[in-house]
Amino acid sequence: MGVLEPRIVLLHGVGLDRSMWETFRAVCDRPTLALDLPGHGAQPPLREPQTLESLAQHVMSRLPEGPVHLVGFSLGALIAQYIARFAPARVLTLTSVNSVCRRTAEESEAVARRLDTAGTEFAAGVDLAIERWFPKASTSVPAQRIAAVRQVLARSDIQSYLHAYRVFAHGDQEIGPELGDITAPALAITGSDDPGSTPEMSHRLGRAMPDCRVVVVPHARHMLPIENAPALADALTTLIDNPKRMNRD
């Protein structure tokens, strides 16, 4: 009986669920497992404030046995970084997709403003998020796929969303000082046009981690796993197949 190939474990962002990875999983030729974050999808709702540590512990309790290739998107990237730092035996490689990193004061103020209105203007926030992720004037993502993302986001449990969004708003400050102690071969990848998880933030990750390659995908925004899944799959394959040959950016 042959040795099973390690799984690629996929972690989504705030207000989404594991279905956001369907486009990526269709083009990835390796075994994958997409998990719902706490308070999202099929997981029980969040009724107490959370920390990056509490979300990461919850995710770790549901990881498959043995080390995995851990891929996190947005909030999922911060959780993946935490796991790679504090449970390194569980992580073969770390991929941060459209991840924030060590926000500046201005960047922190911008996400704080979105958090302040998230609970009282949730429906409007959904519309703004969809337009930010898939601008009508330029997106090439099929309307049906955009509608599916909107539906998932719109049916979020608002209390769970707020608890998770607070972690997203502050979690980069929690994990930021620890990035230099992450030993797993790593990839930081984002879209050239992502206004929130900017290319500069991926470069910050590349500079902060000892073994991290940075990839910026042209003409892509925040939803890279949906907008350009092949580019993400190619970069991840390169990391997995050549984990010790990644170049510093």
C-alpha positions as CSV (number, residue, x, y, z in Angstrom):
1,M,0.0,0.0,0.0
2,G,1.5,3.4,-1.1
3,V,2.1,6.3,1.2
4,L,-0.7,8.8,1.0
5,E,0.2,12.3,-0.4
6,P,-0.1,15.0,2.3
7,R,-3.3,17.0,2.0
8,I,-3.5,20.6,1.0
9,V,-5.8,22.2,3.7
10,L,-7.7,25.3,2.6
11,L,-8.9,28.1,5.0
12,H,-11.3,30.7,3.8
13,G,-11.9,34.4,4.9
14,V,-14.5,36.2,7.0
15,G,-18.1,35.8,6.0
16,L,-17.4,33.0,3.5
17,D,-17.2,29.2,3.8
18,R,-15.4,26.3,2.2
19,S,-17.3,26.7,-1.0
20,M,-15.1,29.6,-2.0
21,W,-12.4,27.1,-2.9
22,E,-14.5,25.2,-5.5
23,T,-12.9,27.0,-8.5
24,F,-9.4,26.4,-7.1
25,R,-10.0,22.7,-6.3
26,A,-11.2,22.2,-9.8
27,V,-7.8,23.1,-11.2
28,C,-5.6,21.7,-8.4
29,D,-4.4,18.2,-9.2
30,R,-3.5,17.3,-5.6
31,P,-5.6,16.1,-2.7
32,T,-7.3,19.0,-0.9
33,L,-9.5,19.5,2.1
34,A,-11.4,22.8,2.6
35,L,-12.5,23.6,6.1
36,D,-15.2,26.0,7.4
37,L,-13.7,28.4,9.9
38,P,-15.3,28.7,13.4
39,G,-18.7,30.4,13.1
40,H,-18.9,29.9,9.4
41,G,-20.6,27.3,7.1
42,A,-21.5,24.2,9.0
43,Q,-19.6,25.2,12.1
44,P,-21.5,26.3,15.2
45,P,-22.0,30.1,15.5
46,L,-19.6,32.2,17.6
47,R,-21.2,33.7,20.7
48,E,-18.1,34.9,22.5
49,P,-15.2,37.2,21.5
50,Q,-12.4,35.4,19.8
51,T,-8.7,35.7,19.4
52,L,-6.4,34.5,16.6
53,E,-5.2,31.8,19.0
54,S,-8.8,30.6,19.8
55,L,-9.7,30.4,16.1
56,A,-6.4,28.6,15.3
57,Q,-6.9,26.1,18.1
58,H,-10.4,25.3,16.7
59,V,-9.0,24.8,13.2
60,M,-6.1,22.6,14.5
61,S,-8.5,20.3,16.2
62,R,-10.0,19.5,12.8
63,L,-6.8,19.1,10.7
64,P,-6.1,15.6,9.3
65,E,-3.4,13.5,10.9
66,G,0.1,14.2,9.9
67,P,1.6,17.5,8.5
68,V,-0.2,19.3,5.8
69,H,0.3,22.0,3.2
70,L,-1.6,24.8,4.8
71,V,-3.2,27.5,2.6
72,G,-5.1,30.4,4.1
73,F,-7.0,33.2,2.4
74,S,-7.4,36.6,4.2
75,L,-8.4,35.8,7.8
76,G,-7.6,32.2,7.0
77,A,-4.0,33.3,6.2
78,L,-3.6,34.8,9.6
79,I,-4.9,31.6,11.2
80,A,-2.5,29.6,9.0
81,Q,0.4,31.8,10.0
82,Y,-0.4,31.3,13.7
83,I,-0.6,27.5,13.3
84,A,2.7,27.5,11.4
85,R,4.4,29.5,14.1
86,F,3.0,27.7,17.2
87,A,2.4,24.1,15.8
88,P,5.2,23.8,13.3
89,A,5.1,20.0,13.2
90,R,1.6,20.3,11.7
91,V,2.7,22.4,8.7
92,L,4.9,21.2,5.7
93,T,4.4,24.5,3.8
94,L,2.6,27.7,4.4
95,T,0.7,29.7,1.8
96,S,-0.8,33.1,2.6
97,V,-3.3,34.2,0.0
98,N,-4.3,37.8,-0.1
99,S,-3.1,38.3,3.4
100,V,-2.7,41.4,5.4
101,C,0.5,41.9,7.3
102,R,1.6,44.4,9.9
103,R,-0.9,47.1,8.9
104,T,0.2,50.7,9.1
105,A,-1.8,53.2,11.2
106,E,-3.7,54.3,8.2
107,E,-4.4,50.7,7.1
108,S,-5.6,49.9,10.6
109,E,-7.9,52.9,10.6
110,A,-9.5,51.8,7.3
111,V,-10.3,48.3,8.6
112,A,-11.6,49.7,11.9
113,R,-14.0,51.9,10.0
114,R,-15.4,48.9,8.2
115,L,-15.7,47.0,11.5
116,D,-17.6,49.9,13.1
117,T,-20.4,49.8,10.6
118,A,-20.4,46.0,9.9
119,G,-23.1,45.2,12.4
120,T,-25.5,48.0,11.7
121,E,-25.1,48.3,7.9
122,F,-24.5,44.6,7.1
123,A,-26.6,44.5,3.9
124,A,-24.8,47.6,2.5
125,G,-21.5,46.1,3.6
126,V,-22.2,43.0,1.5
127,D,-22.9,45.2,-1.6
128,L,-19.7,47.1,-1.0
129,A,-17.6,44.0,-0.5
130,I,-18.9,42.4,-3.7
131,E,-18.2,45.5,-5.7
132,R,-14.7,45.7,-4.1
133,W,-14.0,42.1,-4.9
134,F,-15.7,41.9,-8.3
135,P,-16.0,45.4,-9.9
136,K,-18.7,45.4,-12.5
137,A,-16.6,47.5,-14.9
138,S,-13.6,45.1,-15.0
139,T,-14.3,41.6,-13.5
140,S,-14.2,38.5,-15.7
141,V,-15.6,36.3,-13.0
142,P,-18.9,34.7,-14.2
143,A,-22.0,36.3,-12.8
144,Q,-23.2,33.0,-11.4
145,R,-20.0,32.6,-9.4
146,I,-20.3,36.1,-8.0
147,A,-23.9,35.5,-7.1
148,A,-22.9,32.3,-5.1
149,V,-20.3,34.3,-3.2
150,R,-22.8,37.0,-2.4
151,Q,-25.3,34.5,-1.2
152,V,-22.8,33.0,1.3
153,L,-21.8,36.4,2.5
154,A,-25.4,37.7,2.9
155,R,-26.5,34.7,5.0
156,S,-23.7,35.1,7.5
157,D,-24.6,34.9,11.1
158,I,-23.9,38.5,12.0
159,Q,-22.7,37.9,15.5
160,S,-20.3,35.3,14.3
161,Y,-19.2,37.6,11.5
162,L,-18.4,40.4,13.9
163,H,-16.4,38.2,16.2
164,A,-14.4,36.9,13.3
165,Y,-14.0,40.3,11.7
166,R,-12.6,41.7,14.9
167,V,-9.9,39.0,14.8
168,F,-9.2,39.9,11.2
169,A,-9.0,43.6,12.1
170,H,-6.4,43.0,14.8
171,G,-4.9,39.6,14.2
172,D,-2.0,40.9,12.0
173,Q,-0.7,42.8,15.1
174,E,-1.0,39.6,17.1
175,I,1.0,37.4,14.7
176,G,3.2,40.1,13.2
177,P,5.9,39.9,15.8
178,E,6.1,36.1,15.5
179,L,6.6,35.9,11.7
180,G,10.3,35.7,11.9
181,D,10.1,32.4,13.8
182,I,8.0,30.6,11.2
183,T,10.3,27.9,9.8
184,A,8.1,26.3,7.1
185,P,8.8,27.1,3.5
186,A,6.3,29.8,2.7
187,L,4.5,31.6,-0.2
188,A,2.8,35.0,0.1
189,I,0.6,35.6,-3.0
190,T,-1.9,38.4,-3.8
191,G,-3.4,40.3,-6.7
192,S,-1.7,43.4,-8.1
193,D,-5.0,45.3,-7.7
194,D,-6.0,44.2,-4.3
195,P,-6.8,47.4,-2.4
196,G,-6.9,45.8,1.1
197,S,-4.4,42.9,1.1
198,T,-2.0,44.8,-1.0
199,P,1.2,43.7,-2.8
200,E,3.2,45.7,-0.3
201,M,1.7,43.5,2.5
202,S,2.8,40.4,0.7
203,H,6.3,41.9,0.4
204,R,6.2,42.6,4.2
205,L,5.5,38.9,4.7
206,G,8.3,38.0,2.4
207,R,10.7,40.1,4.3
208,A,9.4,39.0,7.7
209,M,9.6,35.2,7.2
210,P,12.9,33.4,6.8
211,D,11.9,31.4,3.8
212,C,9.1,33.1,1.9
213,R,8.6,33.7,-1.8
214,V,6.3,36.6,-2.9
215,V,4.1,36.3,-6.0
216,V,2.0,39.2,-7.2
217,V,-0.6,38.1,-9.9
218,P,-1.3,40.8,-12.5
219,H,-4.8,42.2,-13.0
220,A,-6.2,40.3,-9.9
221,R,-7.9,41.7,-6.9
222,H,-8.8,40.2,-3.5
223,M,-10.6,37.0,-4.6
224,L,-7.6,35.5,-6.2
225,P,-8.7,31.8,-5.6
226,I,-11.7,32.6,-7.8
227,E,-10.4,35.2,-10.2
228,N,-7.2,33.3,-11.2
229,A,-7.2,29.9,-9.6
230,P,-4.6,28.5,-12.1
231,A,-2.1,31.2,-11.1
232,L,-2.5,30.2,-7.4
233,A,-2.3,26.5,-8.2
234,D,0.9,27.0,-10.2
235,A,2.6,29.0,-7.4
236,L,1.5,26.5,-4.8
237,T,2.7,23.5,-6.9
238,T,6.1,25.2,-7.2
239,L,6.3,25.7,-3.4
240,I,5.3,22.1,-2.7
241,D,7.6,20.5,-5.3
242,N,10.6,22.7,-4.5
243,P,10.2,23.7,-0.8
244,K,13.9,24.3,-0.3
245,R,14.5,26.3,-3.5
246,M,12.3,29.2,-2.9
247,N,14.0,32.6,-3.5
248,R,13.6,35.6,-1.3
249,D,11.9,38.4,-3.1
